[in-house]
Amino acid sequence: MKVADYSLYDFGEKVDVKRIAKVFTLVGVAAGLLIWIVFFFIEFFSKRELITGNGIVFLHGHSPSWWLIDLLPAAMGVAAYSIGRVHVLYLRARKQRASDEAYRSKQLLQFAERLNRGELDAPAEFDQDSELGRSILQLREYLVKSKQEQQARADEEKMRRWVVDGLAKFGEILRLNNDNLEKLSYEIISNLVKYLNANQGGFFLLEDSDPSDRHFAQVAAFAYDRHRLIRKRVEINDGLIGACAFEKESIFMTDIPDRYVSITSGLGGANPHCLLIVPLVADGDVLGVIELASFNVLKKHEVDFVEHLSEAIASTIKNVKVTSHTAELLEQSEHQSELLKEQEEEMRRTIEELHAIQEEADKKSTELANFTESVNNTLVRAEYDISGKLLYANSLFLTKLGYGHIDEIRGKHVSLFINKKDREWFFKIWDGLGRGGSHFEGDMKHATKMGTDFWSMATYTCVRDQRGEVTRILFMGIDITELKKLSLDLESQVFALNSSAVTAEFEPNGAVRAGNAKLLSIIGYGLNDLKTITVYDFFSAENAFAFRDTWNEVMLGHPQENQYQMISKFGEEKWLQGTFTAVYDMYNELSKVVLIANDITSQKRLELEAQQKTEQLLMQEEQLHQKLEEIKSVKIRNEKTLEGAMDAIVTISSDERIELYNRAAEELFGYTKSEVIGQHIGMLLPPACKDWKPGDAICYLKSDENRFKGVRSEVTVYNKWGDELSILLTISEAEIGDDYTYTGFIQNISVELF
């Protein structure tokens, strides 16, 4: 046997169960046999007997336990065989456990390596009930949570950068396009659609110039990288846009109504998956609405971004509108007079041409036809018979008066186009034209089909036949409706200004060009006087010299607002609060200087009187202060004088408080000055007067019962320690204004006993 060549582990690894059992059995039998031999030799050596067959038989007969010893090799062989089988099974189980543990370790290692590579969703193919397995799973959960938190932080930072970059981008757009609303609207909606990865957007602005027709107008639209030129009108309270504007809150929808909006691409049309409508609100006023549609549902931070951006957009739109409106008003104000002059000149030339054409109408019919065609393209023209029925009207006439076709008005009387209030004077002119009278030139107001006013610089003239008889009456005019509205508005403003303020116009050299009635009434000059004076004549010589600097600043284009002291024709002082402003013509050359002011003479006089009274009061206050100081110094001097008197002196005020208490009084009554000054006089009065109430002492001194006034009278008093004192008392009264004091002169006549 090669038992020595194998360890127990080798048996488990290399030999099968039967062989290992056989080896263990042989080892057990050999061990049992060896033990039997040992027992045998011990037995025989102990008895000193020879080992013979008879001795062995004798041994078994003498000691029956040897029969059990004889069975020992067999029993140990059987036991060894059983132990061998158990050991093999144990080795196999241990190997299996080691193999299983190695397999589990390999799985855990592979899973850990996959976690290390970032495969956090790898399947857990290992025993998850073991402590190490649970730890690995907890580690994966921690890594997953950390990765999610890191991703959340990254997403949050990405959203923050997205919002910041977007605000910066659109802030630059708002800054660069704040002078053109249409361009600004398109730049905003196109860039917003792209930035949000949306598919379609619309930009609506509130049109409220006409209070009776307030609505939203789509000024810009963008879809699929294309500039849409759709012009859409939405009523003020209509649909989702109207609801958004009314509520002043955003509307975000993912369930879009059918046919509300369709996104069209090269593949066809489809409803979007989300719709965002955001109002543009500035200072509580809705200025417009932004509408965005997208196949992708917008995220919350994207919706918040659009709402935040809408505030900046609304603020910019409001500023643009205010700036635009201000610029329009300034432009209208500056160019209105120039437009009037140009229109008058144009009308004058047109009228002259019309007269020339009328005189040569019979001779030059071809030229008249050509002229008529050109007139139809530039002038409003109509022809009537002498009864007033319309015979012909060109396209401009139909357009301006709101008619679609000549058949609507052919044969209608001219009164249809004249306001009822204007018909009386109009038909006087018409009757004169029908009788062949002179033509009419001037501003004429017609009534349109809608009832609105149409103003024209008009000419009504009669057309004669070869016999000189009037056959038709021709009307031609130039549309001056807007200009007339501005003119009427300007006239009303000028009238209001002349009624409420002082106005005057001056030449650049200072000569007076014109002045309203308020100016004339203030300065006392007549209209004829204004032609011979200059602006410097309104000031005194000294003020006129100083005013030259002001006038020079006005000539440089700097308006001068101030209070101006002027002199009327009769030498009266007048004060005006006003502004001198330079006015320039269409060539930017100085045309005139305008003064707009208010008469503040009365206020100024009141200010001067108030100033004088204030100065007088200050002087009186200073004098009173000096007198008080003098009285105070005299009082102090008198008090110091009385302090050294031999008689006790006590002075009380009108509220019966002690004000003066000299040194002799301290010696007489025993009270120190600090104990008495400011106290009620009752503390020095005799016991008979202790029941007097506040005010009784003054009442007594003022009454006829006062026997001490100017007369020395004896009275008994008590000092601080209760000693009785006999004194002679005289009381004098001093009155200063409403205040008065009483002073008692006290002589001690008590006899001291030693």
Long-range contacts (C-beta under 8 A, 24 or more apart in sequence): 1-26, 3-27, 8-87, 8-91, 9-91, 11-87, 11-88, 11-91, 12-87, 12-88, 12-91, 12-92, 12-94, 12-95, 13-91, 13-95, 17-85, 17-88, 17-89, 20-84, 20-85, 20-87, 20-88, 21-81, 21-84, 21-85, 21-88, 22-81, 23-84, 24-80, 24-81, 24-83, 24-84, 24-85, 24-87, 25-77, 25-78, 25-80, 25-81, 25-84, 26-77, 26-80, 27-80, 28-73, 28-76, 28-77, 28-78, 28-79, 28-80, 28-81, 28-83, 29-73, 29-74, 29-76, 29-77, 29-80, 30-73, 31-76, 31-80, 32-72, 32-73, 32-74, 32-75, 32-76, 32-77, 33-73, 35-72, 35-73, 35-76, 36-69, 36-70, 36-72, 36-73, 39-69, 104-130, 104-133, 108-132, 108-133, 108-136, 111-136, 112-136, 115-139, 115-140, 115-143, 120-144, 120-147, 159-301, 162-301, 162-305, 163-301, 163-304, 163-305, 163-308, 166-195, 166-305, 166-309, 167-305, 167-308, 167-309, 167-312, 169-195, 170-309, 170-312, 170-313, 171-312, 174-312, 174-313, 174-316, 178-316, 178-319, 178-320, 178-323, 179-320, 179-323, 181-205, 181-219, 181-317, 181-320, 181-321, 181-324, 182-219, 182-220, 184-316, 184-317, 184-320, 185-219, 185-220, 186-219, 186-220, 186-222, 186-227, 188-220, 188-290, 188-313, 189-220, 189-221, 189-222, 189-290, 190-220, 190-222, 190-227, 192-290, 192-292, 192-306, 192-309, 193-222, 193-223, 193-292, 194-225, 196-292, 196-294, 196-298, 196-302, 196-306, 197-294, 197-296, 198-292, 198-293, 198-294, 198-296, 198-298, 199-223, 199-224, 199-263, 199-265, 199-272, 199-293, 199-294, 199-295, 200-224, 200-261, 200-263, 200-272, 200-292, 200-293, 200-294, 201-290, 201-291, 201-292, 201-293, 202-230, 202-232, 202-290, 202-291, 203-288, 203-290, 203-291, 204-232, 204-234, 204-241, 204-288, 204-289, 204-290, 204-291, 205-287, 205-288, 205-317, 206-236, 206-245, 206-286, 206-287, 206-288, 216-241, 216-242, 216-245, 216-288, 216-289, 223-263, 223-264, 224-263, 224-264, 224-265, 240-275, 240-277, 240-291, 241-277, 241-289, 241-291, 244-277, 244-278, 244-279, 244-289, 245-279, 245-286, 245-289, 247-279, 248-279, 248-281, 248-284, 248-286, 249-279, 250-276, 250-277, 250-278, 250-279, 250-303, 250-306, 250-307, 251-275, 251-276, 251-277, 252-276, 252-277, 252-298, 252-303, 254-297, 256-293, 261-291, 261-293, 263-293, 263-295, 270-295, 273-297, 274-298, 276-303, 276-306, 278-306, 278-307, 278-310, 279-310, 280-310, 280-313, 280-314, 280-317, 281-310, 281-311, 281-314, 282-311, 282-314, 282-315, 282-317, 282-318, 283-318, 285-318, 287-314, 287-317, 287-318, 287-321, 288-314, 288-317, 332-486, 334-584, 335-586, 336-486, 336-487, 336-490, 338-585, 338-586, 339-483, 340-483, 340-487, 343-457, 343-478, 343-480, 343-483, 346-478, 347-457, 347-478, 350-379, 350-476, 350-478, 351-441, 351-459, 354-459, 354-461, 354-476, 358-461, 358-463, 361-463, 362-466, 375-476, 378-478, 379-476, 379-477, 379-478, 380-456, 380-475, 380-476, 380-477, 380-478, 380-479, 381-474, 381-475, 381-476, 381-477, 382-474, 382-475, 383-463, 383-472, 383-473, 383-474, 383-475, 384-414, 384-472, 384-473, 384-475, 385-471, 385-472, 385-473, 386-434, 386-470, 386-471, 386-472, 386-473, 387-413, 388-413, 388-414, 388-415, 388-430, 389-413, 389-414, 390-414, 391-472, 396-479, 400-448, 400-454, 400-456, 400-479, 401-446, 401-447, 401-448, 401-449, 401-454, 402-448, 402-449, 402-450, 402-452, 403-449, 416-447, 417-446, 417-447, 418-446, 418-447, 419-445, 419-446, 419-447, 419-453, 429-460, 430-460, 430-473, 433-460, 433-461, 433-462, 433-470, 433-473, 434-462, 434-470, 434-473, 435-470, 436-462, 436-464, 436-468, 436-469, 436-470, 437-462, 443-480, 443-484, 444-477, 453-481, 454-479, 454-481, 455-479, 455-480, 455-481, 455-483, 455-484, 455-485, 456-480, 456-481, 497-596, 501-578, 501-596, 501-597, 501-598, 502-576, 502-578, 502-595, 502-596, 502-597, 502-598, 502-599, 503-594, 503-595, 503-596, 503-597, 504-594, 504-595, 505-592, 505-593, 505-594, 505-595, 506-534, 506-535, 506-592, 506-593, 506-594, 506-595, 507-592, 507-593, 508-555, 508-590, 508-592, 508-593, 509-534, 510-534, 510-535, 510-536, 510-551, 511-535, 513-592, 518-599, 522-566, 522-568, 522-574, 522-576, 522-599, 522-601, 523-566, 523-568, 523-569, 523-574, 524-568, 524-569, 524-570, 524-572, 525-569, 529-569, 535-593, 538-564, 538-566, 538-567, 539-564, 539-565, 539-566, 539-567, 540-565, 540-567, 550-580, 551-580, 551-593, 554-580, 554-581, 554-582, 554-593, 555-582, 555-590, 557-582, 563-600, 563-604, 564-597, 573-601, 574-599, 574-601, 575-599, 575-600, 575-601, 575-603, 575-604, 576-600, 631-736, 647-745, 647-746, 647-747, 648-727, 648-745, 648-746, 648-747, 648-748, 649-743, 649-744, 649-745, 649-746, 650-681, 650-684, 650-743, 650-744, 650-746, 651-741, 651-742, 651-743, 651-744, 652-681, 652-697, 652-741, 652-742, 652-744, 653-739, 653-741, 654-698, 654-739, 654-740, 654-741, 656-680, 656-681, 656-682, 656-694, 656-695, 656-697, 656-698, 657-681, 658-684, 659-741, 660-743, 664-746, 665-746, 668-719, 668-725, 668-727, 668-746, 668-748, 669-717, 669-719, 669-720, 670-719, 670-720, 670-721, 671-720, 684-717, 685-717, 686-715, 686-716, 686-717, 686-718, 687-718, 698-742, 701-731, 701-733, 701-742, 706-731, 708-744, 709-733, 712-747, 714-749, 724-750, 725-750, 726-750
